[in-house]
């Protein structure tokens, strides 16, 4: 643990960096019609530009967790953010040249770097605070994800007009590096408690055999899927079904992740202060609301009602999702907490990877009603798993 003011400074600089990295992650969804026209691809192929990055995060989440259980997490952040910047430049060059396969490859490699950076940052934030405030601190840091979605939906269409849609990639990457520069300053000379005691093979295997870890990971699959399904397809859905320009459609779609910032922050505060750090009741409640609310979205034909629906779904999606991050870490010993977190990331990012692609296929074959029906099914799955998992409070 470090001095509280310094801990919050560290958290906020890392928050800013991930705001830009998440904007890079979701950017193709914010101007998908431009990408499809430029590359001559359809909705499903376009959705792969988001999903391929998330696939890499799923594939490399456990290796990243194992690595970060053994190395200095603070230094890992510096190395990894530079590597991610290089991949954004690669993506820019591939997109400018119209090389779809190269663009996919660049974003896949970038995803490997981002998941390593994400896990290290969570470990650092966790280590900077005492137990009773860790849930709140991680929740604050995790608001960088919906905030990044908001940033992309609001700025990517306009930024693409100035630098071309491929140029948005290194722009966001460079801003993330500058934010990490701020983190380097505020964390200088600070010893952050990150447990790097090497776990034994038995301890590592115990994490993989822990049914509660996999149950929380199953909830992450549903929650991450819902988050990416909405954020990937809302800008296009709003633009096509409400006859709005892409930029204005993005502004409407930004309501979903925008209110999600409040949801993520509220989840940590409510869990820590009102539920005695219990996570399950809030997670279960979020899925119970999302199951009927998701299927209702495509039947709304007025923008003001759609905004209301997005406020509700955006809030409850994030208020539950954020609590899964400390929840899974509380199920295992501290020296394997990064590995448990990596299991959650792997399963969760598989959901995030698959959801835009599945939704794109459903939209092409059966329309948006089928895609949002899939969202309702995911929420129902989350309800079932959350009902079966006990609370775990250390």
Backbone torsions as a table, in degrees:
resi	resn	phi	psi	omega
1	UNK	NA	144.0	177.1
2	UNK	-116.8	175.2	177.3
3	UNK	-57.3	132.9	-171.3
4	UNK	-52.1	-43.9	-178.5
5	UNK	-62.4	-40.6	177.9
6	UNK	-67.4	-38.4	178.2
7	UNK	-59.9	-41.8	179.5
8	UNK	-70.9	-33.2	176.2
9	UNK	-64.1	-42.1	176.6
10	UNK	-61.4	-45.8	-178.8
11	UNK	-61.2	-43.7	-175.2
12	UNK	-71.8	-33.7	176.7
13	UNK	-69.2	-39.3	175.5
14	UNK	-67.0	-36.4	175.9
15	UNK	-57.1	-46.2	-178.0
16	UNK	-64.2	-41.8	178.7
17	UNK	-59.6	-44.5	-178.9
18	UNK	-73.5	-24.4	172.6
19	UNK	-56.0	-46.3	-179.5
20	UNK	-73.5	-37.8	179.7
21	UNK	-66.5	-39.0	177.7
22	UNK	-69.1	-34.6	174.9
23	UNK	-60.5	-41.3	175.3
24	UNK	-63.0	-41.4	-178.8
25	UNK	-58.1	-46.9	-172.0
26	UNK	-96.5	-4.0	-172.8
27	UNK	-50.9	-43.9	-179.3
28	UNK	-57.2	-31.1	178.8
29	UNK	-70.6	-25.4	-177.7
30	UNK	-76.4	-21.5	176.1
31	UNK	-136.1	40.7	-174.8
32	UNK	-55.1	-42.0	178.1
33	UNK	-58.5	-35.6	177.5
34	UNK	-66.1	-41.8	179.4
35	UNK	-64.4	-45.2	-179.4
36	UNK	-61.0	-43.5	-179.6
37	UNK	-67.5	-41.5	-177.0
38	UNK	-68.1	-41.7	-176.2
39	UNK	-95.2	-9.2	-179.4
40	UNK	67.7	46.3	-177.8
41	UNK	-124.6	165.5	179.4
42	UNK	-95.7	-177.1	-177.9
43	UNK	-59.4	-42.1	-177.9
44	UNK	-65.8	-46.0	178.2
45	UNK	-63.5	-38.2	177.7
46	UNK	-63.4	-39.5	-179.4
47	UNK	-64.9	-24.5	178.5
48	UNK	-64.5	-23.8	179.2
49	UNK	-66.5	-27.7	171.9
50	UNK	-85.7	-45.9	-173.2
51	UNK	-66.7	-32.7	-177.1
52	UNK	-64.0	-35.4	177.8
53	UNK	-66.9	-40.3	179.5
54	UNK	-71.7	-31.1	174.2
55	UNK	-61.7	-43.5	177.8
56	UNK	-62.4	-38.8	178.5
57	UNK	-63.9	-36.3	176.6
58	UNK	-68.5	-43.9	-176.7
59	UNK	-65.6	-39.2	-172.7
60	UNK	-100.4	3.2	-177.5
61	UNK	-63.1	-48.7	-179.4
62	UNK	-68.2	-46.1	174.4
63	UNK	-56.9	-38.1	178.1
64	UNK	-65.2	-41.3	178.8
65	UNK	-63.7	-42.7	178.7
66	UNK	-62.4	-44.9	179.1
67	UNK	-61.2	-45.0	-174.9
68	UNK	-74.8	-13.7	170.9
69	UNK	-74.5	-6.6	-171.8
70	UNK	-123.7	-9.6	-174.5
71	UNK	-125.7	171.9	176.7
72	UNK	-72.3	109.9	-176.2
73	UNK	-65.6	-33.8	-179.7
74	UNK	-61.8	-45.5	179.5
75	UNK	-69.8	-33.5	179.1
76	UNK	-60.1	-33.2	179.3
77	UNK	-62.1	-43.2	-177.9
78	UNK	-65.1	-44.8	-178.9
79	UNK	-64.7	-44.4	-172.7
80	UNK	-70.2	-37.3	-177.2
81	UNK	-67.0	-33.3	176.0
82	UNK	-66.9	-40.6	177.6
83	UNK	-61.6	-40.2	178.8
84	UNK	-65.1	-40.1	177.7
85	UNK	-58.3	-41.7	178.4
86	UNK	-60.0	-40.5	-179.2
87	UNK	-69.3	-30.0	176.9
88	UNK	-68.7	-34.4	175.3
89	UNK	-66.9	-41.9	175.9
90	UNK	-58.4	-45.2	179.4
91	UNK	-63.0	-38.5	177.9
92	UNK	-62.0	-46.9	-179.1
93	UNK	-65.4	-40.7	179.8
94	UNK	-66.5	-42.8	179.3
95	UNK	-65.3	-39.8	178.9
96	UNK	-63.7	-36.8	179.7
97	UNK	-82.5	-3.8	-179.1
98	UNK	72.1	25.2	-177.5
99	UNK	-95.7	91.4	-174.9
100	UNK	-60.4	-45.9	-178.2
101	UNK	-63.2	-41.5	178.2
102	UNK	-65.3	-36.9	178.3
103	UNK	-64.4	-42.1	176.0
104	UNK	-60.5	-44.0	-178.8
105	UNK	-62.8	-42.8	-179.1
106	UNK	-62.5	-42.1	-178.5
107	UNK	-73.4	-29.4	175.7
108	UNK	-64.6	-47.6	179.1
109	UNK	-63.6	-39.6	177.7
110	UNK	-61.2	-37.3	178.2
111	UNK	-62.4	-36.7	177.3
112	UNK	-62.3	-41.1	178.3
113	UNK	-68.9	-40.0	-177.1
114	UNK	-65.6	-40.4	-178.9
115	UNK	-69.1	-32.6	174.8
116	UNK	-66.4	-44.2	178.9
117	UNK	-64.0	-40.2	179.8
118	UNK	-63.5	-47.4	-178.3
119	UNK	-64.6	-41.7	178.3
120	UNK	-63.8	-40.7	-179.0
121	UNK	-66.0	-41.6	177.1
122	UNK	-62.2	-41.7	178.4
123	UNK	-61.4	-42.1	-179.5
124	UNK	-66.2	-45.7	178.9
125	UNK	-62.3	-44.1	178.7
126	UNK	-59.0	-41.2	-177.7
127	UNK	-75.9	-10.8	-177.5
128	UNK	-89.8	-3.5	-174.2
129	UNK	-133.8	159.4	174.8
130	UNK	-75.5	162.6	-174.8
131	UNK	-53.5	-42.2	-173.6
132	UNK	-71.7	-13.2	178.3
133	UNK	-118.0	2.9	-178.3
134	UNK	-64.0	-41.0	179.9
135	UNK	-60.3	-42.4	178.6
136	UNK	-65.7	-44.4	-178.4
137	UNK	-63.3	-45.2	179.1
138	UNK	-65.4	-37.2	178.0
139	UNK	-62.9	-42.1	177.4
140	UNK	-61.5	-47.9	179.2
141	UNK	-60.9	-40.5	-176.9
142	UNK	-70.0	-14.0	174.1
143	UNK	-66.5	-11.3	176.2
144	UNK	-61.8	-26.1	-178.4
145	UNK	-70.7	-57.6	176.0
146	UNK	-63.7	-31.4	177.2
147	UNK	-63.7	-37.0	176.0
148	UNK	-65.7	-36.9	175.6
149	UNK	-63.5	-42.9	177.4
150	UNK	-60.1	-47.4	-179.5
151	UNK	-56.8	-44.8	-179.6
152	UNK	-66.2	-48.5	-178.0
153	UNK	-60.5	-34.1	-177.3
154	UNK	-85.7	-35.0	-171.4
155	UNK	-107.0	-28.5	-174.3
156	UNK	-61.6	-43.9	177.8
157	UNK	-59.7	-43.2	179.5
158	UNK	-70.3	-42.2	179.3
159	UNK	-61.6	-36.7	179.6
160	UNK	-65.2	-26.0	176.6
161	UNK	-69.8	-29.8	-177.6
162	UNK	-87.0	-42.3	-173.4
163	UNK	-118.5	4.2	-173.7
164	UNK	80.4	149.4	-175.9
165	UNK	-60.8	-33.8	177.3
166	UNK	-67.3	-27.1	-178.1
167	UNK	-69.3	-16.9	177.4
168	UNK	-66.3	-27.5	-175.0
169	UNK	-63.9	-56.8	178.6
170	UNK	-68.9	-23.4	177.4
171	UNK	-62.7	-48.2	178.2
172	UNK	-67.1	-37.9	179.7
173	UNK	-62.7	-42.5	179.7
174	UNK	-65.9	-40.6	177.6
175	UNK	-62.3	-35.9	177.3
176	UNK	-65.2	-41.0	178.5
177	UNK	-63.0	-40.6	178.7
178	UNK	-63.0	-38.7	177.8
179	UNK	-65.4	-39.0	176.9
180	UNK	-65.3	-29.1	173.0
181	UNK	-60.0	-39.5	175.3
182	UNK	-64.4	-39.3	176.8
183	UNK	-61.9	-39.3	179.5
184	UNK	-60.9	-36.8	-179.1
185	UNK	-70.5	-49.5	-174.0
186	UNK	-74.6	-19.3	-179.7
187	UNK	-99.3	1.8	-178.2
188	UNK	-62.8	130.3	177.3
189	UNK	76.5	5.8	-178.2
190	UNK	-99.6	132.4	175.4
191	UNK	-95.1	109.0	-178.1
192	UNK	-97.7	128.8	-177.7
193	UNK	-75.4	100.5	172.4
194	UNK	-122.7	113.8	-175.6
195	UNK	-66.0	113.1	179.7
196	UNK	-116.7	21.6	174.3
197	UNK	-63.0	123.4	-175.8
198	UNK	-65.8	121.5	179.5
199	UNK	-72.3	149.1	175.8
200	UNK	-75.9	167.5	177.5
201	UNK	-62.2	-35.8	179.4
202	UNK	-65.0	-41.3	179.5
203	UNK	-66.7	-41.2	178.2
204	UNK	-63.6	-44.7	179.5
205	UNK	-63.7	-33.8	179.6
206	UNK	-64.0	-34.7	176.4
207	UNK	-63.3	-44.8	-177.4
208	UNK	-71.0	-19.8	178.2
209	UNK	-95.3	-4.8	-175.8
210	UNK	-74.8	111.1	-176.4
211	UNK	-66.1	-28.4	179.5
212	UNK	-70.6	-35.4	175.8
213	UNK	-61.1	-44.7	-178.9
214	UNK	-70.7	-30.3	177.4
215	UNK	-67.2	-45.1	177.1
216	UNK	-64.1	-36.6	176.2
217	UNK	-63.7	-36.8	176.4
218	UNK	-62.6	-40.2	174.8
219	UNK	-64.2	-35.6	177.5
220	UNK	-64.3	-36.9	177.1
221	UNK	-56.7	-47.5	-179.6
222	UNK	-67.3	-45.4	-175.5
223	UNK	-68.0	-44.5	178.6
224	UNK	-64.9	-38.5	178.5
225	UNK	-60.7	-48.0	-179.8
226	UNK	-60.7	-43.2	-178.7
227	UNK	-59.8	-47.5	-177.2
228	UNK	-76.8	-32.7	178.2
229	UNK	-60.9	-48.9	179.7
230	UNK	-64.4	-48.1	-174.8
231	UNK	-70.2	-28.0	-179.7
232	UNK	-76.1	-36.4	-170.1
233	UNK	-111.0	-11.7	180.0
234	UNK	-60.5	-45.5	-179.9
235	UNK	-57.8	-44.0	179.4
236	UNK	-69.2	-41.6	179.5
237	UNK	-59.6	-47.0	-178.7
238	UNK	-65.6	-44.1	-179.0
239	UNK	-62.8	-40.1	-176.4
240	UNK	-79.7	-36.1	-172.3
241	UNK	-96.3	-12.2	178.3
242	UNK	-122.3	11.8	174.8
243	UNK	53.4	46.5	179.7
244	UNK	-109.5	148.8	173.4
245	UNK	-59.8	157.5	-176.4
246	UNK	-58.0	-41.9	-179.9
247	UNK	-63.5	-43.7	179.4
248	UNK	-70.2	-37.7	175.2
249	UNK	-60.7	-37.8	177.0
250	UNK	-65.4	-36.7	178.3
251	UNK	-64.8	-41.2	176.8
252	UNK	-64.9	-45.5	-180.0
253	UNK	-62.7	-28.4	-178.9
254	UNK	-66.2	-15.4	177.2
255	UNK	-61.9	-38.0	-178.1
256	UNK	-59.8	-56.4	177.8
257	UNK	-73.6	-25.0	-179.5
258	UNK	-62.4	-50.3	177.7
259	UNK	-69.3	-22.3	177.0
260	UNK	-64.0	-28.1	175.3
261	UNK	-60.3	-45.2	177.6
262	UNK	-64.7	-39.6	179.6
263	UNK	-61.6	-44.7	-179.9
264	UNK	-63.9	-43.5	179.3
265	UNK	-65.3	-40.9	-179.1
266	UNK	-65.6	-36.9	-179.1
267	UNK	-57.9	-47.4	179.6
268	UNK	-65.8	-43.2	-178.8
269	UNK	-64.4	-46.3	-178.6
270	UNK	-65.7	-42.5	-179.3
271	UNK	-64.1	-44.8	-176.9
272	UNK	-71.6	-39.9	-169.3
273	UNK	-99.0	-31.9	-176.5
274	UNK	-104.5	-26.5	-177.2
275	UNK	-111.8	13.2	177.2
276	UNK	59.4	39.9	-176.9
277	UNK	68.1	15.4	173.6
278	UNK	-73.8	137.5	-175.9
279	UNK	-105.8	-36.5	-168.8
280	UNK	-59.1	-45.4	-176.1
281	UNK	-58.5	-38.1	-178.2
282	UNK	-72.9	-40.8	178.9
283	UNK	-62.8	-46.0	178.8
284	UNK	-60.8	-44.4	180.0
285	UNK	-61.1	-37.1	-179.7
286	UNK	-65.3	-41.8	178.6
287	UNK	-67.5	-36.4	179.8
288	UNK	-62.1	-34.5	177.8
289	UNK	-76.8	-40.3	-174.5
290	UNK	-68.4	-31.9	-176.7
291	UNK	-56.8	-52.8	177.7
292	UNK	-79.0	-32.4	-175.7
293	UNK	-67.0	-36.2	-177.5
294	UNK	-63.5	-45.3	-177.4
295	UNK	-70.4	-20.1	-179.7
296	UNK	-77.1	-25.1	-173.2
297	UNK	-55.2	-50.0	-175.4
298	UNK	-69.6	-7.7	179.1
299	UNK	-95.9	0.8	179.0
300	UNK	-85.6	130.7	-176.4
301	UNK	-118.7	10.5	177.3
302	UNK	-125.8	136.6	-174.7
303	UNK	-62.0	-39.9	-178.4
304	UNK	-65.4	-36.7	176.0
305	UNK	-70.1	-36.2	176.8
306	UNK	-62.6	-42.4	178.1
307	UNK	-59.3	-41.4	177.9
308	UNK	-62.7	-43.7	179.5
309	UNK	-63.4	-38.1	-179.9
310	UNK	-69.7	-33.5	175.9
311	UNK	-62.5	-46.4	-178.3
312	UNK	-65.7	-52.8	-176.7
313	UNK	-67.3	-38.0	179.2
314	UNK	-64.3	-39.6	-179.2
315	UNK	-68.2	-51.8	-173.6
316	UNK	-71.3	-28.5	176.1
317	UNK	-59.4	-47.3	-173.8
318	UNK	-81.2	-31.3	-177.9
319	UNK	-64.1	-31.3	176.8
320	UNK	-86.8	-41.5	-176.2
321	UNK	-58.8	-42.8	-174.0
322	UNK	-63.5	-29.9	-177.5
323	UNK	-75.2	-16.1	176.7
324	UNK	-66.8	-25.6	-176.6
325	UNK	-66.9	-52.5	174.7
326	UNK	-74.0	-29.0	-176.1
327	UNK	-55.9	-51.1	-175.0
328	UNK	-68.5	-30.4	179.4
329	UNK	-70.1	-26.2	-177.9
330	UNK	-80.2	-5.2	-178.1
331	UNK	-90.4	-8.2	-172.7
332	UNK	-135.5	171.4	176.5
333	UNK	-67.5	154.8	-173.9
334	UNK	-63.7	-31.9	-176.8
335	UNK	-75.7	-7.2	174.2
336	UNK	-121.7	16.5	-178.4
337	UNK	-65.3	-34.8	177.9
338	UNK	-66.7	-34.1	177.8
339	UNK	-68.3	-43.3	177.0
340	UNK	-62.0	-42.0	177.3
341	UNK	-62.2	-35.9	178.8
342	UNK	-67.3	-36.4	175.7
343	UNK	-61.3	-46.2	177.2
344	UNK	-59.0	-45.2	179.4
345	UNK	-60.8	-42.1	-178.1
346	UNK	-60.0	-51.7	-178.7
347	UNK	-69.1	-41.5	179.7
348	UNK	-63.5	-43.8	-179.7
349	UNK	-71.1	-26.3	171.6
350	UNK	-62.7	-40.1	175.1
351	UNK	-64.6	-45.2	179.5
352	UNK	-63.5	-37.0	177.2
353	UNK	-65.8	-45.0	-173.0
354	UNK	-77.4	-32.2	-172.0
355	UNK	-60.2	-48.4	179.1
356	UNK	-62.7	-36.9	-179.5
357	UNK	-69.2	-46.5	178.0
358	UNK	-60.8	-44.0	179.2
359	UNK	-63.0	-41.3	178.5
360	UNK	-61.1	-42.4	178.2
361	UNK	-65.2	-42.5	179.0
362	UNK	-64.0	-39.1	179.0
363	UNK	-65.0	-43.0	179.3
364	UNK	-65.3	-34.6	-174.3
365	UNK	-96.6	-31.7	-173.5
366	UNK	-137.0	-5.5	177.4
367	UNK	97.7	177.6	-175.3
368	UNK	-68.5	-26.7	178.9
369	UNK	-60.2	-42.6	179.0
370	UNK	-64.7	-38.5	-179.3
371	UNK	-64.8	-44.4	179.2
372	UNK	-74.4	-23.9	171.5
373	UNK	-64.9	-38.4	175.6
374	UNK	-62.4	-38.2	177.0
375	UNK	-61.3	-41.9	178.6
376	UNK	-63.7	-38.7	178.2
377	UNK	-64.0	-40.3	177.8
378	UNK	-62.0	-42.9	180.0
379	UNK	-64.7	-37.0	177.4
380	UNK	-64.1	-41.8	174.9
381	UNK	-58.0	-43.5	178.3
382	UNK	-61.4	-38.8	177.7
383	UNK	-59.6	-46.0	-176.7
384	UNK	-62.3	-47.8	-178.0
385	UNK	-66.9	-43.4	-179.6
386	UNK	-62.6	-33.2	179.1
387	UNK	-66.1	-32.1	-174.4
388	UNK	-87.4	-20.0	-173.7
389	UNK	-88.9	132.1	178.1
390	UNK	-78.7	162.2	172.1
391	UNK	-70.9	150.1	175.7
392	UNK	-135.6	112.2	-179.7
393	UNK	-121.9	120.9	178.7
394	UNK	-82.5	NA	NA
